[in-house]
Amino acid sequence: MKTLSCFIFPLLLLYTATAYCQEKLVYLVEDVQKKHTVIYVQNDTNLDKSVFLKIDPIGYRRRAQRPVLKNIPANSKVQMSILIPLTDKESSYTYNLIVNDQLENINTRRQKEKPKEIKSQTIANYKLFIYTDQDCNRCDTLIQKLKENKIRFLEVDIDSKNNLLSPLFWRKMLKEGYTRENIELPFAKKNKKLYYPIPNFDILIEEITKKPERKKRISLF
């Protein structure tokens, strides 16, 4: 029995150490500077990773609360957020970091056409709007998945000046404090509900295709 215990204990120790090392292969890196703190995610694996970061800050500017979804190339470090402390307040934060092994990208990018003109008559014919731009790999993947599932949608290029929705989009985003540099595409909007960020396309498709529950009729007799 003693011999068996001596054999099992090193195995358990090795398993725990291996699991811990794997967990720490993608992790948060904090660069504390004089007036702000820069948050990075380090990927020490040999594969690209898709990460979702949500910071819950105390004593920082509100923009620190925005969730961030980014692709982190193999063996690299990518900036995720900048935390700017409020004056005369103690600051701290907690965070939630979700790492996806499978990137939602496609190897062959769809052949993009010039953004089509979107008129008011066109908008009225759609309930689902997908906001993209010309250099967004994840946008290509979502568009492909929507087509495969035969879901009707209208694609809106946020950089196009040739449609009615782009100015409305930017007016709302700038009001919310977003800029062109910190927006993570794609966005989805259906029936005035905004889906952002979109960490998982399959969950999004399940949400937007879910049929609304019918209200039960109450009989008075």
N, C-alpha and C positions, 0 to 999 in steps of 0.2 A: 504493500500500500504506500509506503514511504517512497519507494522507487517510482511508482506511478505519479505521485504528487510532484516529485522532482522533475519529472518529464513534462507534465502538463503546465506547470507554472511558467517555464521559459516560453512555451508556445503562446500562452495568454499574454505574456509581456510583449512578445514579438507582434502579435495581432493588434494589441492596443497601440503600440508605437507606430505600426504601419498605418492604421486608421487615422491616427492623429496627424501623421505626416501628409497623408492624402488630403485631409481636411484643410491643412494649412498651405496647400499648393496654390490656392487662389485666396487672397486675403487683402485686407484694407491696409493702406500705408498712409501715415499722417505726417505732413510736413508743416510744422508750426513755425510761422514767420512772425515778424514784429507786429503787423496789423491784421493778419488773417491767417487762417489755417487751410492748406490745400489738401484735399482728400483724393488719394489715388487708389486704384485696385491693381495689385500685382498678380500676374499669371505666370507661375513658374512651371507650368506643364508644357508639353510639346504639342498641345492642341489649342486651337482657338476656343474661347469660352464666351458665352453670352451671360452677362450679369445684370441683376436688378438690385439697385441700392436705394433704400429708403432711410433717411436720417431723421431722427426725432430730436431736434435741438432745443436747448434751453439757454436763453441769453444771447442768441444769434439773430441776425436778420431773417425775415420770413422766407426769403428765397432759398434758404438752406433746407426747407421742408420738402422741396420738390423732389419727387422720385426720379431716378435716372436709370435708363436702360441703355447699355452699350455693349458692343462687341470688343473683347480684349484679345488681341493676337497672342499667339504662343510666345512664351518667354519675354513678356513685355509688361510695361506699366502705363496705365492710361489715367489721365485726370478725370475725376468724376464730379467734384464739387469744390466750391470755395466757401468757407465759413467765415463770416465777418462778425465779430462780437459787437454787441451793443455797448455803448459807453456806460461805465459805472454799474455794470451788472455782472454777476458771476455767470460763467458760461460752461456748459457741459453738453454732452450728447450721447445718445445710444443709437444703434443702427441695426438694420436688417439687410443682410447680403444674401441674395439667392443666386446660385450658380447653375446654369444649364449646360450640360455637356454637349447637347446637340444644338448647333446654331441654326436658326431659322433663315437660312440663306439658300439661294439656288445657284448652281455653278454657271449655268448659262443664262445670262440676263436677257430678258425679253427685248425685242427690238422696239425701241421707244419712238413714238411719233411725236410730232410737234404738238404741244398742248392745244386741245380743241377749244373753240370759243364756247363759253357757257352762257346761255341767255336765260332770262326768267322763265320762258316756256319750258326749257329743258329741266330746270331745277324742280318745277312742279311735278315732274313725272317720276321723281326718285324719293325714296325714304332713307336710303343708306348712302352716306358720302364718305369717301376715303381720301384723306389729305396726304399727298406725296410730293416728291420733287424728282428731278431728273437723275440724281446721283445717289439714290437710296436703295441699297440691296434688299433691305428688309421690306421695303415697299413692294418691290418686285415679287418677293415671296408671298406676301399677303394677297396681292392681286391674283397671282397664280392659284392660290388656294380657294379664293372666292369663285374664280371661274370654274375650277374643278368641282366645286359644290353647287354650281349653277345658281349663285346668289346674285341678284341684280343690284348694281351699285353705280354710282357716278364718281369717277376719279377726278380730284381737284388738285392741280399742280399749284402749290402755294407760292411759287415764284413767278407764275404766269400773270401777265398784265392783261391777258385777253379773255378774262372771265369776271363775272360779277362776284364770285365767292371769295377770291383772294384778298381784296381790300377788307371785306367783312371779317375774314379769318384773322388778318393781321391786327385789325382794330381791337378785336377781342383778346388776342394773345398778348399784345403790348400792354393792354389794360391789366392783364393778369401778371405782368412782370416778366414775360418770356421775351427772348430775342432770337434772332436767326441762329445765333451761335449755340444756344442751350436747348433748342427744341429737338426732341428725339422723335423722328418720324418712324412709322406712319401714325396718324390719328384716324379715328373712326367716329362718325356721328350718325345716330339714328333717332328719329323722333325727338330731337332736341337734347338727347343724352350723348355726352362726349365720352369716348373711351380713350383714356390716356393715363399712364403709358400702357402699352400692350405687350406684356411680357410673354404671352403665349397665344398664338394665333388660333389654335384649336379651341381654346376656352372662349375666345372672342366669337368665333363662328357659332359655338353652342349658344352663346348669349344672344346674338343678333337674330338667330333663327328660332329662338324659343317663342312659342305661341303664347300670347297673353291669356291669362286665366279669365274665363267667363264669369261674370258676376251672377251669383245665384239669385233667382227670383224668390222673393218672399211672398208666400200666399197668406192672405188675410182670412181665408176661409178654410 
